[in-house]
Amino acid sequence: MISALVSGYYSEDYIETRIINLNKQGCEIVLVCQAGSAEHEIGTQYGLSPILTHDIPTLYAAWNKAIKAATGDYLVVANTDDLFYTGALELMRDELERTGAGICYSDYDEIDGKTITRKVDRWKSDDAIFRSCFVGPMPMWRASIHKVHGYFDEWFTIAGDWEFWARCVRGGERMCYMPQSAGMYLKRETSLEHRNKEQHIIERKRIKMMYGH
């Protein structure tokens, strides 16, 4: 089974469309959201049993809660303002099985206003992850790697996924690439990645120091 990790904070405008999209994928939806929020109500309306928090945690704290509750052998990031294409999750799972890798990343289509751009960021060497985060917004990985490499570092607020991929590769995990586009990524200035650029720079520098680049 594939489990989709959904951090449902600040996402009232997107959460319903995302749940409908994930239901079409046939995956387990693990939604983490604030008790009493609109996201909580919408998730319940669609038959989910959200993991509830009283405060608003960091993205990585929310993902860690979802990971620990997930029952799937494979985990995938499911940001609320992104959408998967039909069959994309099965393709990534099959690529993990075919290659024996622990982490799979793919192309994706970025929507910026009315413009759609295919984003391709394939690297020949996994070691490149120590210099740049090329994994993209829709990775899939084996749930079992958390038993070996731990969870996302909750000190980070923006770049914790990059740190985790680097930690896994340093620990011996291999990555694989799926050339098909997994889905659509909405580029917006209010997203977590773009609204605090100074913090993003701080975290990127920390990761490069941690991994010798």
C-alpha positions in Angstrom: 0.0 0.0 0.0 1.0 3.6 -0.6 0.4 6.2 2.1 0.1 9.9 1.2 1.3 12.3 3.8 -0.9 15.4 3.9 -0.1 18.4 6.1 -3.4 20.2 6.2 -2.6 23.6 7.6 -3.4 26.9 5.8 -5.0 24.8 3.1 -8.8 25.4 3.3 -8.8 26.5 -0.4 -7.1 23.4 -1.6 -7.8 20.5 0.8 -11.0 19.2 -0.8 -9.6 19.1 -4.3 -6.5 17.3 -3.0 -8.5 14.7 -1.1 -10.6 14.0 -4.2 -7.4 13.7 -6.2 -5.8 11.3 -3.7 -9.0 9.2 -3.5 -8.6 8.5 -7.2 -5.1 7.1 -6.6 -6.3 4.4 -4.3 -3.8 5.3 -1.6 -4.1 5.7 2.1 -4.6 9.4 3.0 -2.9 10.4 6.3 -4.1 13.9 7.1 -2.6 15.9 9.9 -4.5 19.1 10.8 -5.6 21.4 13.6 -8.6 20.3 15.7 -11.7 22.2 14.8 -10.3 23.7 11.6 -12.0 23.7 8.2 -9.5 21.1 7.1 -10.6 18.9 10.0 -14.2 19.3 9.0 -13.6 18.6 5.3 -11.4 15.6 6.0 -14.1 14.1 8.2 -16.7 14.7 5.5 -14.6 12.6 3.2 -14.4 9.7 5.7 -10.9 10.4 7.0 -9.8 10.2 10.6 -7.4 13.1 10.7 -4.5 13.2 13.2 -5.3 16.3 15.2 -3.1 18.9 16.8 -4.0 21.9 19.0 -1.3 24.1 17.7 0.2 24.4 14.2 3.5 22.3 14.0 6.3 22.7 11.5 5.8 20.8 8.2 8.3 18.2 9.3 6.7 17.6 12.6 3.4 17.1 10.8 5.0 14.7 8.4 6.6 12.8 11.2 3.2 12.3 12.9 1.8 11.1 9.6 4.7 8.7 9.0 4.2 7.1 12.4 0.5 6.6 11.7 0.8 5.4 8.1 0.3 1.7 7.3 1.7 1.7 3.8 5.0 0.2 2.7 5.6 3.3 0.6 5.2 7.0 1.5 4.6 9.9 -0.7 4.5 13.7 -0.1 1.1 15.1 -0.9 1.2 18.8 -0.6 -2.4 20.2 -0.6 -1.9 22.6 -3.5 -0.3 19.9 -5.8 -2.1 17.2 -7.7 -1.0 13.7 -8.9 -1.6 12.4 -12.4 -3.5 9.2 -12.6 -1.2 6.2 -12.2 1.8 8.2 -11.1 2.0 6.7 -7.7 2.0 3.2 -9.1 4.8 4.1 -11.6 7.0 5.4 -8.8 6.3 2.4 -6.6 7.2 0.1 -9.6 10.4 2.1 -10.1 11.4 1.6 -6.5 10.7 -2.1 -6.8 12.5 -2.4 -10.2 15.7 -0.7 -8.9 15.7 -1.6 -5.3 16.2 2.0 -4.4 14.9 3.6 -1.2 13.8 7.0 -2.7 12.2 7.8 -6.0 11.9 11.3 -7.5 10.3 12.4 -10.8 9.6 15.2 -13.3 6.6 17.4 -12.5 4.7 20.2 -14.2 4.9 23.6 -12.6 1.9 26.0 -12.9 2.7 29.7 -12.7 -0.3 31.7 -13.5 -1.4 30.5 -16.9 2.0 29.0 -17.8 2.8 25.3 -17.3 6.4 24.3 -17.5 7.8 20.7 -17.3 10.5 20.6 -14.6 13.2 18.0 -15.2 16.0 17.7 -12.6 17.7 14.4 -13.2 21.2 13.8 -11.7 23.6 11.1 -12.7 25.0 10.7 -9.1 23.1 10.4 -5.8 26.0 12.3 -4.2 24.8 15.4 -5.9 22.1 15.6 -3.2 24.9 17.0 -0.9 25.1 20.0 -3.1 21.6 20.6 -4.3 18.1 19.3 -3.5 16.9 17.9 -6.9 14.3 15.6 -5.5 11.3 17.9 -6.3 8.0 18.3 -4.5 6.5 14.8 -5.1 9.0 12.1 -3.9 8.1 8.5 -2.9 10.2 6.4 -0.5 10.1 3.2 1.4 8.6 3.5 4.9 11.2 1.1 6.1 14.1 3.6 5.7 12.9 5.5 8.7 13.9 2.5 10.9 17.4 3.0 9.7 17.8 6.7 9.2 15.3 8.2 11.6 12.7 10.9 10.8 12.6 14.4 9.5 14.6 16.8 11.6 12.0 19.1 13.2 14.5 21.9 13.7 14.1 22.7 10.0 11.1 24.7 8.8 11.7 24.8 5.0 14.6 22.5 3.9 14.2 19.5 6.2 13.3 17.2 3.3 16.6 18.0 1.7 18.5 17.2 4.9 16.6 13.9 5.2 17.4 12.8 1.6 21.1 13.7 2.2 21.2 11.8 5.4 19.7 8.7 3.8 22.2 8.8 0.9 25.1 9.2 3.3 23.7 6.2 5.1 23.7 4.1 2.0 20.3 4.5 0.4 20.1 4.7 -3.4 17.8 7.0 -5.3 16.0 6.4 -8.6 14.5 8.7 -11.2 11.1 8.4 -12.9 11.2 10.4 -16.2 7.4 10.8 -16.4 5.7 13.8 -14.7 4.1 12.7 -11.4 1.8 15.7 -11.3 1.2 19.4 -11.1 3.0 21.8 -8.7 1.4 25.2 -8.0 4.0 27.9 -7.8 2.8 30.7 -5.4 4.6 33.4 -3.4 2.6 32.5 -0.3 3.9 28.9 -0.2 6.2 27.8 2.6 9.2 27.6 0.3 8.8 31.2 -1.0 7.4 33.3 1.9 10.5 33.1 4.1 13.5 33.2 1.8 15.9 34.4 4.5 15.2 31.3 6.6 15.5 29.1 3.5 19.1 30.5 3.0 20.0 29.8 6.6 18.8 26.2 6.4 20.5 25.6 3.0 23.8 26.8 4.5 23.4 24.5 7.5 22.8 21.5 5.3 25.9 22.2 3.2 28.0 22.5 6.3 26.5 19.3 7.7 27.4 17.3 4.6 30.7 18.9 3.6 29.6 21.1 0.7 
